[in-house]
Structures are given as C-alpha cells and as structure tokens.
C-alpha cells in the first residue's frame, strides 16, 4: 500500500509539472504563471547550486529532453501500463476469479474486453489525427473562421508568430514542444505526443471518456468480484489465526482486507489502480465536457483568468493610488490609466454557455484534417 501511495504521488507531481509546462505561459500574470516560473526557473537554479555545474548539466539535459522534446517515452509508457494492466486484469481476474464467482460472469469479461479494445483504438485515433496545424497556405482560412474573437486584449488582430512567420489567428497558440501554431489550441498532450486542437479535439475527448469508463467499470467489477469472494468464503463469519501470537481472532474488515490483499495481491492492486485512475480520468472528462458546454479551451480559460486577475489587481492598485493622489495632474493621470484598464477588461469576450449537448455536436461535427483534405478535393 505504501508503494502504491508513492507511485500515485509521483504521478500527481509529474502530471502537475507537465500541466504547468504545456498549459501555462511563464510570462503570464497571476498565480499559475508564478508557479510555472517556480517549477521551471527557480527550482532548477537551486538544484544547480546543490548538484554542481557538471552533474546539473546532465540533469538539465534529461529534463530538456523529457519536457521540451517530442519524444515517444510517454506513449511507450501508456502501452505498457494500459495493455499490461488489461492483461493482468484478464489473467488474475477474468481467468482465475470469475469462473466460480456468484457476482460476476464471463459476460463481464466480454464487455470489459470490448471496452478495452475501444480504448486502445481511441488512443490510436488520438495519436494519428493532427490538431489543425496553421501554415501560410491555410492561415487566412483560420483567421476568418475565428475573426469574431479578436478583442485586442486576449487575441490581437495582427499578432505575428515570430517562429512560424504567420499572423496568429484568434484562439490559436504556438506550441514550443511541437514547434507549430495550432488552431483552437487546448493543450499539448504527452500521452498522444502532439497538441490537442480544433481538428483532433473530438478524438482526444473520446480517448479520455472511454478510458474513464473502462477504469470505472474495472473498479466496479473488482468490487463485485471481491464481494463475491467474501460471501462465498463466508469471511465475515470466519475466524483468523494471528501469525505471531497464534491467537484466533473474529473477522473484522481490516483483517479481511489484509487477507484478500495477501491472497489476491495482483488483482486487488490492479483494482485499486482502476479506482485511482478512474477518479482522475472521470474528473478530467467532466472538466472537458464542462468546457465543451462553455465553448472554450484549457488555454483560453487560463489566459482569460490570468488577464482578469491582472486587471483586477491593477484596478485595485490604481484605485488606492487615486485616493492618495495629491494634485490635479496626478489624479488625471491615474484616472486615465484606470479607465484604460477597465476598458480592456470590458473588451474581453465572455465565455459562451452553449450547453454540453450543443457543444458535443459542434466538436464531433468538426472534420479532421484528413476529412478536410478529402472534402476540398471533392469541391475541386
């Protein structure tokens, strides 16, 4: 159990670091921008002083490769964990425990296996389809599609990407890992080794929802199977011998859990993993469904939040400065700045609440890049 807790904590730390890296601009105002600078600027400086120049260079090279290059390591990790976890579940659960269990059957085996195949296929789709990469050839198309979002605060009309040498359409972002500009950018996903954007968002949503359902179903089956073992072996009425004192003890939930974990270690471990991952993935899926209903993205939510926090802080600072102003000229200058801040804040386009169902229809009706090319050829 201690090992599982350590692994879970490492996943959370890694996930938080990846989230700060790919979703948060270090120059952005607000708490998340400060956290990004702390994790990727301040902490490395401290490590450099502790480790020394030579060792730190090796450490820095490994960090740069893992966080700033488009490598396949996390995809390989996914295949090992997902396929390996499924095979462990099959061997220690479906084949060993489901035969004589009153609460589960091989119908559950068929359902679970079918769901696993859907998950693996959704992963393949999410990896295969591109996010909507903006080039000089399609730049105007994307600019026109999202022209209503230019508010000259969050999205500037003539903002140029210096790397790609193109005008950045509204709702787009340059990904420093993929080194491309992506339309309706959500975030860079290391699991699929590319960005999530306008053209592949539906595949990403399918990917996380199918995996959330599979993990939840695996946890549900696990509890049913374990309860079947408890009922069949009459563990609630059983007596257990203490291995040290040899004393016979009446069953308690604590003793039963220890007994089951000792007897079916691998299966219970994989069920616990299903519970942990099921909760995390379900929350993540619900978060994306909420954003779909709001017709927004992870990147937009964070940018909008950072700008609004910045404007609130500036408004508060300028209002205090206005109260302390000592002459007419200073009052005029501060009042002008305050009006500019409030004007910028009002220009930010508010989130549109279109509803989850309408949002899903919009997301899944979006043609992917392969489908778009096929449609364009037909038109020609």
N, C-alpha and C positions, 0 to 999 in steps of 0.2 A: 504493500500500500504506500509506503514511503517513496519507493521507486516511481510509482505512478504519479504521486504528487509532484516529485521533482521534474519528471518528463512534462507534465501538464504546465508547470510553472515556466519551464524553458520554452514551450510552445507559445505561451502568452507573452513572454518577453520578446521572443523572435517576431511574433505577429505584431506587437506594438511597435517594434523598431521598423519593420517593413512598412507598416501603415504610415508612420511619421516620414519615412523616406519617400515613398511613392505618391503620397496624397498631399503632403504639406510643403509649401514653399518656405524655405528657411528665412526668406526676407519678408514674409507676410507678418502683419501686425497681429497681436493677440497671443493668447496662451499657447496654442498649438505651434505657432512659429517659434516661440521661445523654447518649447520642448524639443523641436527639431534641432535647433541650434545647440541645446544642451547635449542631446544624444550624439549628434554627428560633428560638433565642433569643440565644445568644452571638454567632454569626457575623453576624446582622443588625445587632447593636449595633456591631460592628467596622466593618461596611460604612457604617453611619451616620456614624461619625467620619471615615471616609476620603472619602466622597462628598459630605458636607454635607447639611443638612436638606432643601433643595428637591429635589435630584436623588434623594435617598433616598426621598422621598415617592412619586415617580413609579415608582421601582424597587419599593418596597413595595406599591404599588397593583397592579403587574403580577404580583408574587409572590402577593398575596392572591387575585387573580382566578384565576391558574393552579392554585394549590394548595387554595384554600378555597371555590371556587365550582364548581357542577356544569355546566361548560361542555362543548361538543362538540368542542373542538380536537383532543383525542387520538383521538376516533373518526374525525374527518376525516383525521387523520394515518394512522390504520390503513388506511382505504380507499385512500389514495394509495399507501402502501407495499405493502399486500397485493395489491391489484388491479394497481397499476403494476408491481410485481415479477413478478407472474404474466405480464403482457403482455410484459414484457422477456424473460422466460424463453421464452415462446412464439415471439416474433419472432427472437431471436438464437440460440435453441436448437432448438426443435421445427421451425421452418420453414427455418432455414439449415444446421444441422449434422446433423440426424437423418436426412436423406434417404440419404446415401451412407455412413453410419457402420455398421461391422460389429457394434458392441457395443450399439447402441440402435436402436429402431424406433418406428414410429408407434403401436404397441400401448402403448408407454410414454407417448406423447403422450395417448392416450385415458385411460389410468389416471391420469396426473398431472392432467389437466383435470377428471376426475370427482372426484378428491380435493379439488381446489381449490374446486369447487362445494359440496362438503360443508362445507369450511372456512368459506366465505362464509355458508352457511346457518346453521352453528353460531354464527357471530358475530351474525347476525340474531336467533336464538333467545335468546342470552345477553343481548342488549340489550333484548329485548321483555319477557321474563318477570320479574316483580318478585321480590324476595328473601324476602318474608314480612314485610311491614310490620306492626308491632304498633299497634293502635288501642285505644280504650276499649271498642269493641264486641267485639274478639276477645282482649282482654287475659287474661281468665280461662282461655280455652282454652289459650293458650300457657303460662300459669303451671302449669296442671295437667299439661300434657304433659311438662314438664321439672322437676317438683317434687322428684324424687329427687336433683337436682343441687344443691339448696340445702345448702351446707355451712357457711354463716355465716362464711366466710373469703373465698373467691373470689367466691361468689354469696350475697348477703344476701337473706333471705326478704322483707323489707318495704322493700327499696331502691327509692326513687322516682326516676323521671326527672323532673327539675325542668322540662325543656323541654317534654316531651310530656305531663307531668302524669299519668303512669300508673305503676303498680308494675312494675318491670322483671322479666320472667321470667328464670329461670336460663338461661345460655348466650346471652343477648341483649346487645346493646350499642347505645348511641345513636351514630349516625354524624353527625359535625359537618359533613360535606360535604352529605349528603342531608337532614340535619336531621330524621331519623326514627329510631325504635327498630326494630331488625331482629332477628328470631328466628334463633337459632343462627348468629350473626354470624361470618363468616370474615374478610373484609376489604372495603374499598372499592376497586373496580377502575375505574381511569380509562379503560381500554380499552372497557368496556361502559357507562360513565357511570352506574353505580349500584353498590350494595353487592352482595356475594355472601353469600347467607344460606340458610336452610333450604329455601326454595321454588324457588330457581334455581341451587342448587349443582350439580345434575346437568348443567345446560346450560353452566355455566362449565367443569366438568371435561371435557365433550365438546369445548368450544371450544379448550382448551389441548392436549388429546390429539390432536385432528385436525390442529391447526397444527404440533405437534411432528412428527407422522408425515409431513405434507406437506413440511416443511423437510428432514427426514432423507431422504425419498425424492428430493427435488430435489438434495440433495448427492450421494446415491448415483448418480443418473442423470448428474449432472455429471461425476463421476469416471470413470464408464463411457464417456461421450462423449469426454472428454479423452484417455483411454487409447486409444480407437478412432482418434483423430486421430494420436496418437504412432505407433501401429502402421501405419496406412495411409500416412503420410508418411515412414515409416522415420526418425523423428527421432533415435532412439538411435544410428543408424549415420551420421547426416548430419554435414556439416561446415558451420560458420557463419563468416561473414566479420565481423571486428571493424570496426565503423563508423568508428573513429578510426584504428587502425593498418593497416587493410585486411588484417590477417593472418588466415589461415584456421585456425579452431580446431575441434578434435574436440568433439562434443556432450557436454555434462555436464547433470545435472539442473537446475542453476542456469540455464544458457543456454537449455535447453528451456522452463523455466517462464517466463523473460523473453520468449521468442519467442511462446509461446502467449498470454501476457497482452497482448502488443502486438498480436497478430493478432486475438484474440477478447476484447477488453477487457471489453465489457459482459456477455458471457455468463459469463466467469470471475469477474467482480465479483459477479454475482448468485449464482453457486455458492458463493463464499466467504461471502456473506451468509447463504445457506441453511445452511452449516456452523455459523456463529456462532449464528444463531438456533435452529438445530436442537439444538445442545448445550444452550443456555439453556432452551429450551422443554421438552426431554426431561427435564432435571433438575427443572424446575418441575412437570412432570406426575408424575414419580416421587415427588416430595415430597408432592403432594396424594394420590396413591394410598397412600402410606405413612400419611398422616393419616387417610384413609378406613378403612384397616385398624385404626387405633387409635381410631376413633370420636371424633375430636377435630377442632378447627379451628385456623387460624392464630392467631386471637385468644386462644383457650383455652390453646394451647401457650405463648404469650408471657406471658399473665397468670400461669399456673401456674409457669412458670420464674422470673418476677420474684418471686413470693411465696416460692417455695422458696429462692431466693438470699437474699432478705431475712431469712428465718427462720434460714438457716444462718449468716449474718453476725451476727444478733442472738444466736444461741446461742453462737457463738464469743466475742463481746464479753462476754456475761453470765458465761460460764464463767471468763474471765480476771478479770472483776470479782469473782467469787465467791472466787477464790484469793487476791485482795488484800484481801478483807473483813477488817476489824479487830475487829468486835464482833458479838455475837449478833443484835442488831437488824438490822444491815446484811446479815448472812448470810441472815436470814429474808426480808428484803425482796427481795434479788437472787434467792434460790431460788424465791420465789413468781413473780417475773417470768419466770424460766427455765421453770418448769412451764407457765405460760400460753403461752409461745412454742411449746414442744414440743406442747402440746395443740392449738393452732391448726394446727400443721404436720401433725399426725396426722389432723385433720379434713378436709384437702384430699382430695377424691375422686380416687383414682388413675386413670390412663389405662386404658381397657378395650381389650385386644387381641382384636378380634373377627375378624381376618383380612380380607384385601383383598376376597375374593370375597363374603363376607357383608356387608362394608361397602358394596360396589358395589350389591348387591341392595337394601340399605336406602336408599341415596342415590337410585337410579333408580326405586324404587317410591314415593318421596315425590311426591304430587300437587302440581303447581304451583298458583299462586293462581287461574288461570283454570279449571283442572280441579276445584279445591276448590269454587269457586262453583257449577260445574255439578253436582257431587255433592250439595251442600247443597240445590239447587233440586229435584233428583230426590227427596231424602228428604222434602222438604216436600210 
